[in-house]
Amino acid sequence: MADKLRVGIIGCGAGRFHARGYARLPEVEVVALADVNPERFRHITEEIPVPRLYTSYEELLAQDDIDAVSIALPNFLHAPATLAALEAGKHVLVEKPLATKVEDGEKMVEAARRTGRKLMICFNYRFRGDSQVIKRQIEAGRLGDIYFARAGWLRQSGIPGIGSWFTDKERSGGGPLMDLGVHVLDLALWFMGAPEPIAVSGATYAAFGPRGRGSWRFARFEPGSDGFTVEDMATGYVRFANGATLSLEVSWASYTRHPDDYYVHLFGTEGGAELNVHQYGFTDTVRLFGEAAGTFMEMKPQYTPEGGHDKAIEEFVRCILEDREPSPSGEDGLRVLRIVDALYRSAEVGHEVTI
Ligand SMILES: NC(=O)c1ccc[n+]([C@@H]2O[C@H](COP(=O)([O-])OP(=O)(O)OC[C@H]3O[C@@H](n4cnc5c(N)ncnc54)[C@H](O)[C@@H]3O)[C@@H](O)[C@H]2O)c1
């Protein structure tokens, strides 16, 4: 490895969050970008100078001097690009969801193991100060055993582009469950200590998208694509081997009080916690519940109101430089994908399914 870690970014939409994260780190150099649409390079290059620009990711991966890549492509390309990158000897930070199919996710985890390269999934919400403070309380035993979690992400009008790859099941793998649900599922599982899911019941709805309603303010439209073949709301219930359960609700569009809010509520034998994030805000997002001297307590902890992609990227870089296993790992991405897949299967057959 050269004196600096040399990184490439594949996909220059959300890839710009990655570029910003790497640019903060003196031990890293962003040396290349890849995107089929050259118009997209300037999303990054206007802010951060990058010397080499490629219109195919295969070309970027063929560069021997690149140590690691971030992959921020449409979901169906996560698996082929990650597999190609690992085989080319690069460490990979892949955007969520891990893949659109469980089999592909399994191949990605296996390839990372076999090649000895790092595979991290960008569940960036773990790295916010509010999530970290809850995790610390759990690790200190303040919640006892967590036996139930309620997780959700609800938007009033937030379909990210009717007619874009997001709303085409083939390319996205699904609607808000794949897009938003994976984040809150991961948070809940991480808080709960990664219990093993065994049975899942789910339902999906498409009340807005097929009628051309519920689009987001940043929505893109890609002419020539197939319209709306995913859900715009999903609900679910997950049973774990240790007896704990989780309920989930996600929507891109719904008549609700929540414009664009996510939450994870935890119920434990010694205490409880609520994370309530309103429109990506950082203030007043955590409440802890417990008991002291016979009195029920509601507590408002202090934390650093920051985090997200920058911290996730820092963790990826540290794991490479210090040769540690990344967390969230490919396996964490796969655990979430297995639940999402089972929720879709259950929604299709109309009853609970096993994992
Ligand atoms: N972690 C987060 O909070 C977060 C936020 C936003 C997006 N994402 C994830 O990032 C990924 C990308 O989302 P987005 O919003 O940037 O989508 P997008 O459509 O805006 O960007 C995808 C980019 O990939 C490019 N692309 C498509 N096919 C390509 C190919 N074969 N080779 C090279 N480039 C190709 C497109 O031209 C486009 O610039 C998704 O998986 C999404 O789930 C994650």
The ligand as an SDF file (V2000), in Angstrom:
LIG
                    3D

 44 48  0  0  0  0  0  0  0  0999 V2000
  -26.9530    5.2400    3.5960 N   0  0  0  0  0  0  0  0  0  0  0  0
  -27.8040    6.1800    3.2170 C   0  0  0  0  0  0  0  0  0  0  0  0
  -28.3520    6.8980    4.0500 O   0  0  0  0  0  0  0  0  0  0  0  0
  -28.1110    6.3510    1.7550 C   0  0  0  0  0  0  0  0  0  0  0  0
  -28.6300    7.5500    1.2680 C   0  0  0  0  0  0  0  0  0  0  0  0
  -28.9010    7.6470   -0.1080 C   0  0  0  0  0  0  0  0  0  0  0  0
  -28.6700    6.5600   -0.9400 C   0  0  0  0  0  0  0  0  0  0  0  0
  -28.1620    5.4040   -0.4340 N   0  0  0  0  0  0  0  0  0  0  0  0
  -27.9060    4.2330   -1.2920 C   0  0  0  0  0  0  0  0  0  0  0  0
  -26.9690    4.5900   -2.2940 O   0  0  0  0  0  0  0  0  0  0  0  0
  -27.2450    3.9010   -3.5010 C   0  0  0  0  0  0  0  0  0  0  0  0
  -27.3960    4.9230   -4.6260 C   0  0  0  0  0  0  0  0  0  0  0  0
  -28.4990    5.7490   -4.3460 O   0  0  0  0  0  0  0  0  0  0  0  0
  -28.6250    7.2110   -4.9850 P   0  0  0  0  0  0  0  0  0  0  0  0
  -29.6960    7.9070   -4.2760 O   0  0  0  0  0  0  0  0  0  0  0  0
  -27.2740    7.8410   -5.0590 O   0  0  0  0  0  0  0  0  0  0  0  0
  -29.1110    6.8250   -6.4650 O   0  0  0  0  0  0  0  0  0  0  0  0
  -28.8280    7.6390   -7.7870 P   0  0  0  0  0  0  0  0  0  0  0  0
  -29.6470    7.0200   -8.8530 O   0  0  0  0  0  0  0  0  0  0  0  0
  -28.9500    9.1020   -7.5020 O   0  0  0  0  0  0  0  0  0  0  0  0
  -27.2820    7.3910   -8.0750 O   0  0  0  0  0  0  0  0  0  0  0  0
  -26.7700    6.1850   -8.5860 C   0  0  0  0  0  0  0  0  0  0  0  0
  -25.6080    6.5290   -9.5180 C   0  0  0  0  0  0  0  0  0  0  0  0
  -25.1110    5.3220  -10.0710 O   0  0  0  0  0  0  0  0  0  0  0  0
  -24.8330    5.5440  -11.4500 C   0  0  0  0  0  0  0  0  0  0  0  0
  -24.8400    4.2600  -12.1520 N   0  0  0  0  0  0  0  0  0  0  0  0
  -25.9240    3.5110  -12.5150 C   0  0  0  0  0  0  0  0  0  0  0  0
  -25.5100    2.3850  -13.1220 N   0  0  0  0  0  0  0  0  0  0  0  0
  -24.1570    2.4170  -13.1350 C   0  0  0  0  0  0  0  0  0  0  0  0
  -23.1520    1.5230  -13.6340 C   0  0  0  0  0  0  0  0  0  0  0  0
  -23.4550    0.3690  -14.2240 N   0  0  0  0  0  0  0  0  0  0  0  0
  -21.8670    1.8740  -13.4750 N   0  0  0  0  0  0  0  0  0  0  0  0
  -21.5170    3.0430  -12.8790 C   0  0  0  0  0  0  0  0  0  0  0  0
  -22.4230    3.9340  -12.4240 N   0  0  0  0  0  0  0  0  0  0  0  0
  -23.7270    3.6110  -12.5340 C   0  0  0  0  0  0  0  0  0  0  0  0
  -25.9230    6.4890  -11.9090 C   0  0  0  0  0  0  0  0  0  0  0  0
  -25.5480    7.1790  -13.1060 O   0  0  0  0  0  0  0  0  0  0  0  0
  -26.0450    7.4030  -10.7040 C   0  0  0  0  0  0  0  0  0  0  0  0
  -25.2020    8.5430  -10.8010 O   0  0  0  0  0  0  0  0  0  0  0  0
  -28.5220    3.0880   -3.2370 C   0  0  0  0  0  0  0  0  0  0  0  0
  -28.1770    1.7750   -2.9630 O   0  0  0  0  0  0  0  0  0  0  0  0
  -29.1440    3.7490   -2.0210 C   0  0  0  0  0  0  0  0  0  0  0  0
  -29.8670    2.8120   -1.2420 O   0  0  0  0  0  0  0  0  0  0  0  0
  -27.8890    5.2960    0.8920 C   0  0  0  0  0  0  0  0  0  0  0  0
  1  2  1  0
  2  3  2  0
  2  4  1  0
  4  5  1  0
  4 44  2  0
  5  6  2  0
  6  7  1  0
  7  8  2  0
  8  9  1  0
  8 44  1  0
  9 10  1  0
  9 42  1  0
 10 11  1  0
 11 12  1  0
 11 40  1  0
 12 13  1  0
 13 14  1  0
 14 15  2  0
 14 16  1  0
 14 17  1  0
 17 18  1  0
 18 19  2  0
 18 20  1  0
 18 21  1  0
 21 22  1  0
 22 23  1  0
 23 24  1  0
 23 38  1  0
 24 25  1  0
 25 26  1  0
 25 36  1  0
 26 27  1  0
 26 35  1  0
 27 28  2  0
 28 29  1  0
 29 30  1  0
 29 35  2  0
 30 31  1  0
 30 32  2  0
 32 33  1  0
 33 34  2  0
 34 35  1  0
 36 37  1  0
 36 38  1  0
 38 39  1  0
 40 41  1  0
 40 42  1  0
 42 43  1  0
M  CHG  2   8   1  16  -1
M  END
$$$$
